[in-house]
Amino acid sequence: MGGVKNKRVPRAVREQQMMDAAVLTFARRGYRAASMDEIAEVAGVSKPLVYLYLNSKEELFTAVIQREAAALVAAVRDAVEQGAAADRQLWSGLKGFFAHTAEHPEGWAVLHQQARTHGEPFALEVAAMRAEIIEFVTGLIGATAREAGCDENLAEREVSGLAHALVGAAESLAEWANARPEDARPSAKETAATLMNFAWTGLGPLLGGERWAPGG
């Protein structure tokens, strides 16, 4: 009797399936409560196979963080309108950021909530991702400041702080947007516009030389 043999799933594909299952489980259950049994069940494989491919729960969580962080950074960089005016580049990058976090809420939850609350080495992986995004935003604001004729002190002293503040605001806004009821959740475009209205209306005059001071 001739039977139809099951096609063997390539290892790389199987690993991604396991990590997809891990993202869902870590996001819903949390790192400590999530079990390899549950991850294996969601992935539709045996627990020994998960250990064979990904070694341990800690290594699996690290691999998940690295994958989700790389995907987020790539989404932001790919969305930026290269060669456009600074506000257009920032606007398009923010849309890419908010679109990705909205389309991958479990991945964002792992990065923004789980990985940051369990110490090293997980927090360091997220810090590396944030540093890459902040470096990109710093370069964008710095180039705009120099083009606007701002003094070097602004470009060197304040720009990094402005970039950190902007990225922190984007992270907080993404968490707020994803926590909204689905029928009241803003689109990525609307969320990006909210942050642009908050940030760029202040950055614009600042880059033009205006300063706020206590007492007006």
ABEGO torsion letter per residue (X at the ends): XBBBBBBBBBAAAAAAAAAAAAAAAAAAAEAAABBAAAAAAAAGBBAAAAAAAAGBAAAAAAAAAAAAAAAAAAAAAAABBBGBBAAAAAAAAAAAAAAAAAABAAAAAAAAAAAAAAEOAAAAAAAAAAAAAAAAAAAAAAAAAAAAGBBAAAAAAAAAAAAAAAAAAAAAAAAAAAABBAAABBBAAAAAAAAAAAAAAAAAAAAAGBBBBBGX
